[in-house]
């Protein structure tokens, strides 16, 4: 698994496009949980579409219900591509 690091000043500027909450780098256990859900075909995005592309990390909002995937070192902050976490914890 790739360790994700973002400059603190950059991270502090980012906000969740859905909730407008601050974002933090997802820990390795959450990334692993999401990766397993993607592999099992149960991870869904905001539009209820099945997530097909793997992630190498993510940014999670303060409430912990949305993960914005990081692929190829680039955070995806498009609301529709956010991964729903509520259903993964159920």
N, C-alpha and C positions, 0 to 999 in steps of 0.2 A: 504494500500500500504506500502511496506517495504521501509524504508529509506536506501539508499545505501551509505556507506562511504568506501573510500579507502585511505590508507596512501598516503599523498601528494608525498613523494619521489617515491613511486611505480607508482602512476598515471603519474608523470612527465616522467617516463621511457617508458611508453606505447605509441605506435604509431598505427595509423590505418593501417592495412595490405593492404588496397586498395590504399589509397592516401598518406601514410606515414606522415600524419598530426598528431599533438598532439590530444589527446582525453580528453574529460571532461565528468563528470557525467551528464547524462541527467536530466533535471529538471522534477518535478512531472507532469507538464502539458503535456510535450512531451511523457513521459511514458504512461500517460492516453490516449493520442491520438493514440499511437502505439497499446496499448492494445485494444482499440475500433476497430481499423483496423483489428487486428488479429481476434477478435470476429466476425467481419462482413465478414471475408474471403477475404479482399482486400490487406492485407499486403503481400509483396513479398520479397524474398531474392535476392542476386546478380545473382542467376541462374534462376530467375523468378519463383521459386517454392513458392507455398502458404505456409505461416508460420502457423504452427498448434500449436506449444507449446507456452504457455503463458510466459510472461517475468515478472520479478519483478523490473527491472531497465535496464539501458543501458549506454553505453559509446558512445558519439557522436563525430564525427570528427569536425575539425575547420570550414569546409565549411558547415557543417550541412546537408549533404546529405546521410550519412550512420550512422546507429545506430548498435552497437555491443551489442547483448543482454546479460543481466545478469540473470542467472537462478541458483537458489539454492546458491546465493552468489558468483557465479563464472562467471567472464566475459568470453565470447566466442569471441576469436579474430581470428576465421577462416573466411577468406575473403568471402567464398561462403555462409556463414550463416549470413552475415551482412544484416540488414533490410534496404531497399531503402526508404528514407524519401522524396525524390523529388515528388514522386507520391502521397504521403499522403497530401502534401501541395497544390496540384493542385485543 
